[in-house]
Amino acid sequence: NYPLSKHICALLKCRKQWVKISSSVFEEVNITLGVPQGTILGLLFADDCLLYRTIRIVNDRFVLHNDIDTLSNG
């Protein structure tokens, strides 16, 4: 017996992403933000904001996360 809340937490927390360009595959990273597209959960979480930043160097992803944290904390 596995409570629904644990299934939802696992869906949101246990996600990974990687990028493939031609034959180059880049490092897999854990996804800690957002709701998977195409899921019923997407209907429960409104996405009224678009935020993007060009990622040119590794540090740019930390700046983007800081931007997201700033928005999330009001």
All heavy atoms as a GROMACS GRO file, in nm:
protein
  589
    1ASN      N    1   0.085  -0.118   0.000
    1ASN     CA    2   0.000   0.000   0.000
    1ASN      C    3   0.089   0.124   0.000
    1ASN      O    4   0.158   0.151   0.097
    1ASN     CB    5  -0.090  -0.004   0.122
    1ASN     CG    6  -0.203   0.098   0.114
    1ASN    OD1    7  -0.218   0.167   0.013
    1ASN    ND2    8  -0.280   0.104   0.219
    2TYR      N    9   0.085   0.198  -0.107
    2TYR     CA   10   0.173   0.313  -0.126
    2TYR      C   11   0.086   0.437  -0.143
    2TYR      O   12   0.016   0.450  -0.244
    2TYR     CB   13   0.259   0.288  -0.250
    2TYR     CG   14   0.386   0.367  -0.258
    2TYR    CD1   15   0.489   0.346  -0.168
    2TYR    CD2   16   0.404   0.462  -0.357
    2TYR    CE1   17   0.608   0.416  -0.177
    2TYR    CE2   18   0.522   0.534  -0.368
    2TYR     CZ   19   0.623   0.511  -0.277
    2TYR     OH   20   0.740   0.581  -0.286
    3PRO      N   21   0.084   0.531  -0.047
    3PRO     CA   22  -0.004   0.647  -0.055
    3PRO      C   23   0.018   0.730  -0.182
    3PRO      O   24   0.130   0.741  -0.232
    3PRO     CB   25   0.032   0.729   0.069
    3PRO     CG   26   0.101   0.635   0.161
    3PRO     CD   27   0.166   0.532   0.073
    4LEU      N   28  -0.090   0.787  -0.230
    4LEU     CA   29  -0.085   0.870  -0.351
    4LEU      C   30   0.015   0.983  -0.337
    4LEU      O   31   0.087   1.016  -0.431
    4LEU     CB   32  -0.224   0.925  -0.382
    4LEU     CG   33  -0.235   1.016  -0.504
    4LEU    CD1   34  -0.193   0.942  -0.630
    4LEU    CD2   35  -0.376   1.070  -0.516
    5SER      N   36   0.024   1.042  -0.218
    5SER     CA   37   0.117   1.154  -0.198
    5SER      C   38   0.262   1.113  -0.223
    5SER      O   39   0.340   1.192  -0.275
    5SER     CB   40   0.102   1.212  -0.058
    5SER     OG   41   0.133   1.115   0.039
    6LYS      N   42   0.297   0.989  -0.191
    6LYS     CA   43   0.434   0.943  -0.216
    6LYS      C   44   0.458   0.925  -0.366
    6LYS      O   45   0.567   0.951  -0.415
    6LYS     CB   46   0.462   0.813  -0.141
    6LYS     CG   47   0.476   0.834   0.007
    6LYS     CD   48   0.530   0.712   0.076
    6LYS     CE   49   0.548   0.743   0.225
    6LYS     NZ   50   0.614   0.636   0.295
    7HIS      N   51   0.356   0.881  -0.439
    7HIS     CA   52   0.369   0.870  -0.585
    7HIS      C   53   0.392   1.007  -0.648
    7HIS      O   54   0.478   1.024  -0.735
    7HIS     CB   55   0.243   0.807  -0.647
    7HIS     CG   56   0.234   0.661  -0.633
    7HIS    ND1   57   0.320   0.575  -0.698
    7HIS    CD2   58   0.149   0.584  -0.562
    7HIS    CE1   59   0.288   0.451  -0.667
    7HIS    NE2   60   0.186   0.453  -0.584
    8ILE      N   61   0.317   1.106  -0.601
    8ILE     CA   62   0.330   1.241  -0.656
    8ILE      C   63   0.468   1.297  -0.623
    8ILE      O   64   0.535   1.355  -0.710
    8ILE     CB   65   0.219   1.333  -0.602
    8ILE    CG1   66   0.084   1.285  -0.659
    8ILE    CG2   67   0.244   1.478  -0.638
    8ILE    CD1   68  -0.036   1.355  -0.599
    9CYS      N   69   0.514   1.281  -0.500
    9CYS     CA   70   0.647   1.329  -0.462
    9CYS      C   71   0.756   1.261  -0.546
    9CYS      O   72   0.849   1.326  -0.592
    9CYS     CB   73   0.674   1.304  -0.314
    9CYS     SG   74   0.583   1.417  -0.207
   10ALA      N   75   0.743   1.132  -0.568
   10ALA     CA   76   0.842   1.059  -0.649
   10ALA      C   77   0.842   1.111  -0.792
   10ALA      O   78   0.947   1.128  -0.853
   10ALA     CB   79   0.813   0.909  -0.646
   11LEU      N   80   0.724   1.140  -0.846
   11LEU     CA   81   0.714   1.192  -0.983
   11LEU      C   82   0.782   1.328  -0.996
   11LEU      O   83   0.850   1.356  -1.094
   11LEU     CB   84   0.567   1.204  -1.024
   11LEU     CG   85   0.541   1.266  -1.161
   11LEU    CD1   86   0.595   1.176  -1.272
   11LEU    CD2   87   0.394   1.292  -1.180
   12LEU      N   88   0.767   1.412  -0.894
   12LEU     CA   89   0.824   1.546  -0.901
   12LEU      C   90   0.971   1.551  -0.865
   12LEU      O   91   1.044   1.637  -0.913
   12LEU     CB   92   0.745   1.640  -0.808
   12LEU     CG   93   0.599   1.662  -0.846
   12LEU    CD1   94   0.532   1.749  -0.742
   12LEU    CD2   95   0.587   1.723  -0.984
   13LYS      N   96   1.019   1.460  -0.781
   13LYS     CA   97   1.156   1.466  -0.732
   13LYS      C   98   1.254   1.377  -0.809
   13LYS      O   99   1.371   1.409  -0.816
   13LYS     CB  100   1.161   1.428  -0.584
   13LYS     CG  101   1.097   1.531  -0.495
   13LYS     CD  102   1.109   1.489  -0.351
   13LYS     CE  103   1.048   1.593  -0.260
   13LYS     NZ  104   1.058   1.556  -0.120
   14CYS      N  105   1.210   1.268  -0.861
   14CYS     CA  106   1.300   1.169  -0.921
   14CYS      C  107   1.305   1.184  -1.072
   14CYS      O  108   1.272   1.092  -1.146
   14CYS     CB  109   1.257   1.028  -0.882
   14CYS     SG  110   1.254   1.002  -0.704
   15ARG      N  111   1.346   1.301  -1.120
   15ARG     CA  112   1.352   1.325  -1.264
   15ARG      C  113   1.493   1.365  -1.303
   15ARG      O  114   1.564   1.429  -1.227
   15ARG     CB  115   1.254   1.434  -1.305
   15ARG     CG  116   1.111   1.393  -1.280
   15ARG     CD  117   1.013   1.499  -1.322
   15ARG     NE  118   1.027   1.618  -1.237
   15ARG     CZ  119   1.024   1.743  -1.281
   15ARG    NH1  120   1.012   1.768  -1.409
   15ARG    NH2  121   1.037   1.843  -1.198
   16LYS      N  122   1.531   1.326  -1.420
   16LYS     CA  123   1.664   1.358  -1.473
   16LYS      C  124   1.648   1.414  -1.615
   16LYS      O  125   1.549   1.388  -1.682
   16LYS     CB  126   1.753   1.235  -1.476
   16LYS     CG  127   1.782   1.180  -1.336
   16LYS     CD  128   1.881   1.067  -1.342
   16LYS     CE  129   1.908   1.012  -1.204
   16LYS     NZ  130   1.976   1.104  -1.116
   17GLN      N  131   1.747   1.490  -1.658
   17GLN     CA  132   1.746   1.548  -1.791
   17GLN      C  133   1.886   1.547  -1.847
   17GLN      O  134   1.982   1.562  -1.774
   17GLN     CB  135   1.694   1.691  -1.782
   17GLN     CG  136   1.701   1.769  -1.910
   17GLN     CD  137   1.645   1.908  -1.892
   17GLN    OE1  138   1.538   1.927  -1.838
   17GLN    NE2  139   1.721   2.008  -1.935
   18TRP      N  140   1.896   1.531  -1.976
   18TRP     CA  141   2.023   1.542  -2.043
   18TRP      C  142   1.999   1.602  -2.180
   18TRP      O  143   1.887   1.609  -2.228
   18TRP     CB  144   2.096   1.407  -2.053
   18TRP     CG  145   2.025   1.309  -2.141
   18TRP    CD1  146   2.046   1.287  -2.273
   18TRP    CD2  147   1.921   1.220  -2.103
   18TRP    NE1  148   1.962   1.190  -2.320
   18TRP    CE2  149   1.883   1.147  -2.216
   18TRP    CE3  150   1.854   1.194  -1.984
   18TRP    CZ2  151   1.782   1.051  -2.214
   18TRP    CZ3  152   1.755   1.100  -1.983
   18TRP    CH2  153   1.721   1.029  -2.096
   19VAL      N  154   2.106   1.648  -2.241
   19VAL     CA  155   2.097   1.710  -2.373
   19VAL      C  156   2.183   1.630  -2.470
   19VAL      O  157   2.295   1.591  -2.438
   19VAL     CB  158   2.148   1.857  -2.369
   19VAL    CG1  159   2.152   1.917  -2.507
   19VAL    CG2  160   2.059   1.939  -2.276
   20LYS      N  161   2.128   1.606  -2.588
   20LYS     CA  162   2.202   1.538  -2.694
   20LYS      C  163   2.200   1.627  -2.817
   20LYS      O  164   2.093   1.668  -2.863
   20LYS     CB  165   2.139   1.403  -2.725
   20LYS     CG  166   2.212   1.330  -2.836
   20LYS     CD  167   2.149   1.196  -2.864
   20LYS     CE  168   2.226   1.128  -2.976
   20LYS     NZ  169   2.166   0.999  -3.012
   21ILE      N  170   2.317   1.659  -2.867
   21ILE     CA  171   2.331   1.735  -2.990
   21ILE      C  172   2.415   1.652  -3.084
   21ILE      O  173   2.531   1.624  -3.054
   21ILE     CB  174   2.396   1.873  -2.965
   21ILE    CG1  175   2.311   1.955  -2.867
   21ILE    CG2  176   2.416   1.947  -3.096
   21ILE    CD1  177   2.374   2.085  -2.825
   22SER      N  178   2.355   1.611  -3.196
   22SER     CA  179   2.418   1.518  -3.290
   22SER      C  180   2.460   1.393  -3.214
   22SER      O  181   2.377   1.329  -3.153
   22SER     CB  182   2.536   1.584  -3.362
   22SER     OG  183   2.490   1.693  -3.438
   23SER      N  184   2.589   1.362  -3.212
   23SER     CA  185   2.633   1.241  -3.142
   23SER      C  186   2.689   1.272  -3.003
   23SER      O  187   2.733   1.182  -2.932
   23SER     CB  188   2.739   1.168  -3.225
   23SER     OG  189   2.851   1.252  -3.243
   24SER      N  190   2.686   1.398  -2.961
   24SER     CA  191   2.737   1.437  -2.830
   24SER      C  192   2.624   1.434  -2.726
   24SER      O  193   2.519   1.495  -2.746
   24SER     CB  194   2.796   1.578  -2.833
   24SER     OG  195   2.904   1.585  -2.922
   25VAL      N  196   2.647   1.362  -2.617
   25VAL     CA  197   2.552   1.356  -2.507
   25VAL      C  198   2.616   1.422  -2.386
   25VAL      O  199   2.726   1.387  -2.346
   25VAL     CB  200   2.512   1.210  -2.474
   25VAL    CG1  201   2.416   1.206  -2.358
   25VAL    CG2  202   2.452   1.143  -2.597
   26PHE      N  203   2.544   1.519  -2.330
   26PHE     CA  204   2.598   1.594  -2.219
   26PHE      C  205   2.554   1.534  -2.086
   26PHE      O  206   2.462   1.454  -2.080
   26PHE     CB  207   2.556   1.741  -2.230
   26PHE     CG  208   2.614   1.808  -2.351
   26PHE    CD1  209   2.550   1.800  -2.474
   26PHE    CD2  210   2.735   1.874  -2.343
   26PHE    CE1  211   2.604   1.860  -2.586
   26PHE    CE2  212   2.790   1.934  -2.455
   26PHE     CZ  213   2.725   1.925  -2.577
   27GLU      N  214   2.620   1.574  -1.981
   27GLU     CA  215   2.600   1.518  -1.848
   27GLU      C  216   2.452   1.521  -1.805
   27GLU      O  217   2.383   1.620  -1.822
   27GLU     CB  218   2.682   1.598  -1.746
   27GLU     CG  219   2.667   1.554  -1.604
   27GLU     CD  220   2.746   1.644  -1.508
   27GLU    OE1  221   2.817   1.734  -1.552
   27GLU    OE2  222   2.734   1.620  -1.388
   28GLU      N  223   2.408   1.411  -1.748
   28GLU     CA  224   2.273   1.401  -1.695
   28GLU      C  225   2.267   1.478  -1.563
   28GLU      O  226   2.358   1.472  -1.482
   28GLU     CB  227   2.242   1.254  -1.672
   28GLU     CG  228   2.102   1.227  -1.624
   28GLU     CD  229   2.076   1.078  -1.612
   28GLU    OE1  230   2.110   1.022  -1.506
   28GLU    OE2  231   2.024   1.021  -1.708
   29VAL      N  232   2.157   1.553  -1.544
   29VAL     CA  233   2.140   1.630  -1.422
   29VAL      C  234   2.003   1.600  -1.362
   29VAL      O  235   1.910   1.562  -1.432
   29VAL     CB  236   2.153   1.782  -1.446
   29VAL    CG1  237   2.294   1.818  -1.490
   29VAL    CG2  238   2.052   1.830  -1.548
   30ASN      N  239   1.992   1.617  -1.232
   30ASN     CA  240   1.865   1.601  -1.163
   30ASN      C  241   1.779   1.726  -1.185
   30ASN      O  242   1.831   1.838  -1.180
   30ASN     CB  243   1.885   1.580  -1.014
   30ASN     CG  244   1.948   1.447  -0.984
   30ASN    OD1  245   1.915   1.346  -1.044
   30ASN    ND2  246   2.041   1.446  -0.891
   31ILE      N  247   1.651   1.707  -1.208
   31ILE     CA  248   1.558   1.818  -1.225
   31ILE      C  249   1.487   1.838  -1.092
   31ILE      O  250   1.424   1.746  -1.039
   31ILE     CB  251   1.455   1.786  -1.336
   31ILE    CG1  252   1.525   1.756  -1.468
   31ILE    CG2  253   1.355   1.900  -1.351
   31ILE    CD1  254   1.611   1.868  -1.519
   32THR      N  255   1.498   1.958  -1.037
   32THR     CA  256   1.441   1.984  -0.905
   32THR      C  257   1.326   2.085  -0.910
   32THR      O  258   1.267   2.114  -0.807
   32THR     CB  259   1.549   2.036  -0.810
   32THR    OG1  260   1.605   2.157  -0.866
   32THR    CG2  261   1.659   1.934  -0.790
   33LEU      N  262   1.295   2.138  -1.028
   33LEU     CA  263   1.191   2.239  -1.039
   33LEU      C  264   1.092   2.201  -1.148
   33LEU      O  265   1.124   2.130  -1.243
   33LEU     CB  266   1.253   2.375  -1.075
   33LEU     CG  267   1.356   2.428  -0.977
   33LEU    CD1  268   1.428   2.548  -1.037
   33LEU    CD2  269   1.290   2.468  -0.848
   34GLY      N  270   0.972   2.251  -1.136
   34GLY     CA  271   0.872   2.235  -1.241
   34GLY      C  272   0.791   2.108  -1.231
   34GLY      O  273   0.815   2.022  -1.147
   35VAL      N  274   0.694   2.098  -1.319
   35VAL     CA  275   0.604   1.984  -1.328
   35VAL      C  276   0.621   1.923  -1.466
   35VAL      O  277   0.626   1.994  -1.565
   35VAL     CB  278   0.458   2.030  -1.308
   35VAL    CG1  279   0.360   1.915  -1.327
   35VAL    CG2  280   0.441   2.092  -1.171
   36PRO      N  281   0.632   1.790  -1.475
   36PRO     CA  282   0.649   1.727  -1.606
   36PRO      C  283   0.534   1.762  -1.700
   36PRO      O  284   0.418   1.754  -1.663
   36PRO     CB  285   0.648   1.576  -1.574
   36PRO     CG  286   0.679   1.566  -1.429
   36PRO     CD  287   0.628   1.692  -1.367
   37GLN      N  288   0.568   1.803  -1.822
   37GLN     CA  289   0.466   1.835  -1.921
   37GLN      C  290   0.394   1.708  -1.964
   37GLN      O  291   0.451   1.601  -1.967
   37GLN     CB  292   0.530   1.901  -2.042
   37GLN     CG  293   0.583   2.038  -2.013
   37GLN     CD  294   0.638   2.105  -2.138
   37GLN    OE1  295   0.634   2.051  -2.247
   37GLN    NE2  296   0.690   2.224  -2.120
   38GLY      N  297   0.267   1.724  -2.000
   38GLY     CA  298   0.191   1.612  -2.048
   38GLY      C  299   0.136   1.521  -1.940
   38GLY      O  300   0.086   1.414  -1.968
   39THR      N  301   0.146   1.563  -1.813
   39THR     CA  302   0.092   1.482  -1.704
   39THR      C  303  -0.033   1.549  -1.650
   39THR      O  304  -0.054   1.670  -1.667
   39THR     CB  305   0.193   1.467  -1.589
   39THR    OG1  306   0.216   1.596  -1.531
   39THR    CG2  307   0.324   1.407  -1.636
   40ILE      N  308  -0.115   1.473  -1.584
   40ILE     CA  309  -0.235   1.529  -1.521
   40ILE      C  310  -0.198   1.630  -1.414
   40ILE      O  311  -0.271   1.724  -1.388
   40ILE     CB  312  -0.326   1.416  -1.465
   40ILE    CG1  313  -0.463   1.471  -1.428
   40ILE    CG2  314  -0.260   1.350  -1.346
   40ILE    CD1  315  -0.548   1.510  -1.543
   41LEU      N  316  -0.080   1.614  -1.355
   41LEU     CA  317  -0.035   1.711  -1.254
   41LEU      C  318  -0.016   1.849  -1.312
   41LEU      O  319  -0.028   1.948  -1.242
   41LEU     CB  320   0.095   1.664  -1.188
   41LEU     CG  321   0.084   1.544  -1.096
   41LEU    CD1  322   0.221   1.506  -1.045
   41LEU    CD2  323  -0.009   1.572  -0.981
   42GLY      N  324   0.016   1.854  -1.440
   42GLY     CA  325   0.034   1.983  -1.506
   42GLY      C  326  -0.090   2.069  -1.497
   42GLY      O  327  -0.083   2.192  -1.495
   43LEU      N  328  -0.208   2.005  -1.489
   43LEU     CA  329  -0.333   2.079  -1.477
   43LEU      C  330  -0.352   2.136  -1.337
   43LEU      O  331  -0.427   2.231  -1.318
   43LEU     CB  332  -0.450   1.986  -1.510
   43LEU     CG  333  -0.449   1.925  -1.650
   43LEU    CD1  334  -0.562   1.826  -1.664
   43LEU    CD2  335  -0.458   2.033  -1.756
   44LEU      N  336  -0.283   2.079  -1.238
   44LEU     CA  337  -0.298   2.124  -1.100
   44LEU      C  338  -0.206   2.240  -1.066
   44LEU      O  339  -0.228   2.310  -0.968
   44LEU     CB  340  -0.271   2.008  -1.004
   44LEU     CG  341  -0.360   1.885  -1.019
   44LEU    CD1  342  -0.312   1.776  -0.924
   44LEU    CD2  343  -0.504   1.920  -0.995
   45PHE      N  344  -0.102   2.258  -1.143
   45PHE     CA  345  -0.003   2.362  -1.115
   45PHE      C  346  -0.004   2.462  -1.229
   45PHE      O  347   0.041   2.433  -1.339
   45PHE     CB  348   0.138   2.302  -1.103
   45PHE     CG  349   0.152   2.209  -0.987
   45PHE    CD1  350   0.124   2.074  -0.999
   45PHE    CD2  351   0.195   2.256  -0.865
   45PHE    CE1  352   0.138   1.988  -0.893
   45PHE    CE2  353   0.209   2.171  -0.757
   45PHE     CZ  354   0.180   2.037  -0.772
   46ALA      N  355  -0.054   2.582  -1.203
   46ALA     CA  356  -0.060   2.685  -1.306
   46ALA      C  357   0.081   2.735  -1.338
   46ALA      O  358   0.164   2.751  -1.248
   46ALA     CB  359  -0.147   2.801  -1.260
   47ASP      N  360   0.108   2.757  -1.463
   47ASP     CA  361   0.238   2.806  -1.506
   47ASP      C  362   0.214   2.939  -1.576
   47ASP      O  363   0.206   2.946  -1.698
   47ASP     CB  364   0.305   2.705  -1.599
   47ASP     CG  365   0.446   2.748  -1.638
   47ASP    OD1  366   0.499   2.842  -1.577
   47ASP    OD2  367   0.501   2.688  -1.730
   48ASP      N  368   0.200   3.044  -1.497
   48ASP     CA  369   0.165   3.174  -1.551
   48ASP      C  370   0.287   3.261  -1.580
   48ASP      O  371   0.273   3.376  -1.616
   48ASP     CB  372   0.075   3.249  -1.453
   48ASP     CG  373  -0.056   3.176  -1.430
   48ASP    OD1  374  -0.102   3.108  -1.521
   48ASP    OD2  375  -0.109   3.189  -1.319
   49CYS      N  376   0.404   3.208  -1.562
   49CYS     CA  377   0.526   3.287  -1.573
   49CYS      C  378   0.624   3.220  -1.668
   49CYS      O  379   0.640   3.098  -1.665
   49CYS     CB  380   0.588   3.302  -1.434
   49CYS     SG  381   0.739   3.397  -1.434
   50LEU      N  382   0.688   3.299  -1.749
   50LEU     CA  383   0.793   3.248  -1.837
   50LEU      C  384   0.923   3.317  -1.796
   50LEU      O  385   0.930   3.440  -1.790
   50LEU     CB  386   0.761   3.278  -1.983
   50LEU     CG  387   0.869   3.245  -2.085
   50LEU    CD1  388   0.894   3.095  -2.087
   50LEU    CD2  389   0.828   3.293  -2.222
   51LEU      N  390   1.022   3.237  -1.767
   51LEU     CA  391   1.153   3.290  -1.728
   51LEU      C  392   1.258   3.212  -1.805
   51LEU      O  393   1.254   3.089  -1.809
   51LEU     CB  394   1.176   3.271  -1.577
   51LEU     CG  395   1.314   3.309  -1.523
   51LEU    CD1  396   1.334   3.460  -1.532
   51LEU    CD2  397   1.330   3.260  -1.382
   52TYR      N  398   1.345   3.283  -1.870
   52TYR     CA  399   1.452   3.214  -1.941
   52TYR      C  400   1.580   3.294  -1.931
   52TYR      O  401   1.580   3.413  -1.902
   52TYR     CB  402   1.416   3.187  -2.087
   52TYR     CG  403   1.404   3.311  -2.171
   52TYR    CD1  404   1.513   3.358  -2.243
   52TYR    CD2  405   1.284   3.381  -2.181
   52TYR    CE1  406   1.504   3.471  -2.320
   52TYR    CE2  407   1.274   3.494  -2.258
   52TYR     CZ  408   1.384   3.539  -2.328
   52TYR     OH  409   1.375   3.652  -2.405
   53ARG      N  410   1.689   3.226  -1.952
   53ARG     CA  411   1.821   3.288  -1.950
   53ARG      C  412   1.908   3.206  -2.043
   53ARG      O  413   1.905   3.084  -2.041
   53ARG     CB  414   1.878   3.287  -1.809
   53ARG     CG  415   2.020   3.340  -1.799
   53ARG     CD  416   2.070   3.344  -1.656
   53ARG     NE  417   1.998   3.439  -1.574
   53ARG     CZ  418   2.026   3.570  -1.569
   53ARG    NH1  419   2.123   3.619  -1.641
   53ARG    NH2  420   1.957   3.649  -1.491
   54THR      N  421   1.986   3.272  -2.125
   54THR     CA  422   2.079   3.202  -2.212
   54THR      C  423   2.189   3.140  -2.126
   54THR      O  424   2.250   3.208  -2.044
   54THR     CB  425   2.140   3.297  -2.316
   54THR    OG1  426   2.033   3.354  -2.393
   54THR    CG2  427   2.235   3.225  -2.409
   55ILE      N  428   2.212   3.011  -2.145
   55ILE     CA  429   2.315   2.940  -2.070
   55ILE      C  430   2.437   2.925  -2.161
   55ILE      O  431   2.436   2.847  -2.255
   55ILE     CB  432   2.265   2.802  -2.023
   55ILE    CG1  433   2.134   2.813  -1.946
   55ILE    CG2  434   2.372   2.730  -1.943
   55ILE    CD1  435   2.141   2.892  -1.819
   56ARG      N  436   2.539   3.004  -2.132
   56ARG     CA  437   2.662   2.999  -2.212
   56ARG      C  438   2.775   2.928  -2.138
   56ARG      O  439   2.859   2.865  -2.199
   56ARG     CB  440   2.705   3.140  -2.251
   56ARG     CG  441   2.611   3.206  -2.348
   56ARG     CD  442   2.670   3.335  -2.405
   56ARG     NE  443   2.579   3.394  -2.500
   56ARG     CZ  444   2.499   3.496  -2.473
   56ARG    NH1  445   2.501   3.551  -2.353
   56ARG    NH2  446   2.419   3.544  -2.564
   57ILE      N  447   2.776   2.947  -2.006
   57ILE     CA  448   2.878   2.883  -1.924
   57ILE      C  449   2.807   2.813  -1.807
   57ILE      O  450   2.691   2.841  -1.778
   57ILE     CB  451   2.983   2.985  -1.871
   57ILE    CG1  452   2.916   3.093  -1.787
   57ILE    CG2  453   3.062   3.046  -1.986
   57ILE    CD1  454   3.012   3.187  -1.719
   58VAL      N  455   2.876   2.724  -1.741
   58VAL     CA  456   2.817   2.645  -1.634
   58VAL      C  457   2.756   2.734  -1.526
   58VAL      O  458   2.647   2.707  -1.476
   58VAL     CB  459   2.922   2.549  -1.572
   58VAL    CG1  460   2.868   2.481  -1.450
   58VAL    CG2  461   2.967   2.447  -1.676
   59ASN      N  462   2.821   2.842  -1.492
   59ASN     CA  463   2.772   2.929  -1.385
   59ASN      C  464   2.635   2.990  -1.420
   59ASN      O  465   2.559   3.023  -1.330
   59ASN     CB  466   2.873   3.039  -1.355
   59ASN     CG  467   2.841   3.112  -1.228
   59ASN    OD1  468   2.825   3.051  -1.122
   59ASN    ND2  469   2.828   3.243  -1.238
   60ASP      N  470   2.604   3.004  -1.548
   60ASP     CA  471   2.475   3.062  -1.589
   60ASP      C  472   2.358   2.982  -1.535
   60ASP      O  473   2.253   3.037  -1.505
   60ASP     CB  474   2.465   3.072  -1.742
   60ASP     CG  475   2.555   3.180  -1.798
   60ASP    OD1  476   2.600   3.268  -1.723
   60ASP    OD2  477   2.581   3.174  -1.920
   61ARG      N  478   2.372   2.851  -1.522
   61ARG     CA  479   2.260   2.772  -1.470
   61ARG      C  480   2.235   2.803  -1.323
   61ARG      O  481   2.122   2.802  -1.277
   61ARG     CB  482   2.280   2.623  -1.493
   61ARG     CG  483   2.390   2.560  -1.414
   61ARG     CD  484   2.404   2.415  -1.447
   61ARG     NE  485   2.505   2.358  -1.360
   61ARG     CZ  486   2.530   2.231  -1.350
   61ARG    NH1  487   2.462   2.146  -1.421
   61ARG    NH2  488   2.622   2.187  -1.268
   62PHE      N  489   2.341   2.837  -1.247
   62PHE     CA  490   2.322   2.875  -1.107
   62PHE      C  491   2.253   3.011  -1.097
   62PHE      O  492   2.170   3.032  -1.009
   62PHE     CB  493   2.456   2.877  -1.033
   62PHE     CG  494   2.523   2.742  -1.030
   62PHE    CD1  495   2.641   2.721  -1.099
   62PHE    CD2  496   2.466   2.637  -0.961
   62PHE    CE1  497   2.703   2.597  -1.098
   62PHE    CE2  498   2.526   2.512  -0.959
   62PHE     CZ  499   2.645   2.493  -1.028
   63VAL      N  500   2.286   3.100  -1.188
   63VAL     CA  501   2.220   3.230  -1.191
   63VAL      C  502   2.072   3.213  -1.221
   63VAL      O  503   1.986   3.276  -1.159
   63VAL     CB  504   2.288   3.323  -1.294
   63VAL    CG1  505   2.213   3.454  -1.307
   63VAL    CG2  506   2.434   3.349  -1.256
   64LEU      N  507   2.039   3.124  -1.316
   64LEU     CA  508   1.899   3.096  -1.349
   64LEU      C  509   1.826   3.039  -1.228
   64LEU      O  510   1.714   3.083  -1.196
   64LEU     CB  511   1.890   2.999  -1.466
   64LEU     CG  512   1.749   2.953  -1.504
   64LEU    CD1  513   1.662   3.072  -1.545
   64LEU    CD2  514   1.755   2.850  -1.615
   65HIS      N  515   1.886   2.945  -1.158
   65HIS     CA  516   1.823   2.889  -1.038
   65HIS      C  517   1.801   2.996  -0.932
   65HIS      O  518   1.698   2.997  -0.865
   65HIS     CB  519   1.906   2.773  -0.980
   65HIS     CG  520   1.880   2.644  -1.050
   65HIS    ND1  521   1.777   2.562  -1.015
   65HIS    CD2  522   1.944   2.584  -1.152
   65HIS    CE1  523   1.777   2.456  -1.094
   65HIS    NE2  524   1.878   2.468  -1.177
   66ASN      N  525   1.894   3.088  -0.919
   66ASN     CA  526   1.880   3.199  -0.824
   66ASN      C  527   1.762   3.287  -0.865
   66ASN      O  528   1.684   3.330  -0.780
   66ASN     CB  529   2.009   3.280  -0.816
   66ASN     CG  530   2.001   3.385  -0.709
   66ASN    OD1  531   1.976   3.355  -0.594
   66ASN    ND2  532   2.020   3.510  -0.748
   67ASP      N  533   1.748   3.313  -0.995
   67ASP     CA  534   1.634   3.391  -1.044
   67ASP      C  535   1.502   3.323  -1.007
   67ASP      O  536   1.407   3.386  -0.962
   67ASP     CB  537   1.641   3.409  -1.196
   67ASP     CG  538   1.756   3.497  -1.241
   67ASP    OD1  539   1.813   3.569  -1.156
   67ASP    OD2  540   1.789   3.492  -1.362
   68ILE      N  541   1.496   3.192  -1.028
   68ILE     CA  542   1.375   3.115  -0.997
   68ILE      C  543   1.346   3.118  -0.847
   68ILE      O  544   1.231   3.139  -0.806
   68ILE     CB  545   1.388   2.970  -1.049
   68ILE    CG1  546   1.392   2.971  -1.202
   68ILE    CG2  547   1.274   2.884  -0.996
   68ILE    CD1  548   1.432   2.839  -1.262
   69ASP      N  549   1.450   3.102  -0.767
   69ASP     CA  550   1.431   3.108  -0.621
   69ASP      C  551   1.378   3.244  -0.578
   69ASP      O  552   1.291   3.253  -0.493
   69ASP     CB  553   1.562   3.079  -0.548
   69ASP     CG  554   1.604   2.932  -0.556
   69ASP    OD1  555   1.517   2.848  -0.587
   69ASP    OD2  556   1.722   2.904  -0.533
   70THR      N  557   1.429   3.349  -0.640
   70THR     CA  558   1.385   3.484  -0.607
   70THR      C  559   1.237   3.501  -0.638
   70THR      O  560   1.161   3.555  -0.557
   70THR     CB  561   1.468   3.589  -0.685
   70THR    OG1  562   1.605   3.575  -0.646
   70THR    CG2  563   1.421   3.730  -0.655
   71LEU      N  564   1.194   3.452  -0.753
   71LEU     CA  565   1.052   3.458  -0.789
   71LEU      C  566   0.967   3.374  -0.695
   71LEU      O  567   0.858   3.413  -0.655
   71LEU     CB  568   1.031   3.411  -0.933
   71LEU     CG  569   1.074   3.508  -1.042
   71LEU    CD1  570   1.061   3.442  -1.178
   71LEU    CD2  571   0.991   3.635  -1.036
   72SER      N  572   1.015   3.256  -0.661
   72SER     CA  573   0.939   3.164  -0.576
   72SER      C  574   0.920   3.218  -0.435
   72SER      O  575   0.818   3.192  -0.371
   72SER     CB  576   1.011   3.029  -0.568
   72SER     OG  577   1.017   2.967  -0.693
   73ASN      N  578   1.019   3.292  -0.387
   73ASN     CA  579   1.014   3.344  -0.250
   73ASN      C  580   0.944   3.480  -0.241
   73ASN      O  581   0.936   3.537  -0.133
   73ASN     CB  582   1.154   3.352  -0.192
   73ASN     CG  583   1.217   3.215  -0.176
   73ASN    OD1  584   1.146   3.117  -0.151
   73ASN    ND2  585   1.347   3.207  -0.192
   74GLY      N  586   0.897   3.528  -0.355
   74GLY     CA  587   0.819   3.652  -0.356
   74GLY      C  588   0.904   3.772  -0.339
   74GLY      O  589   0.875   3.878  -0.312
   0.00000   0.00000   0.00000
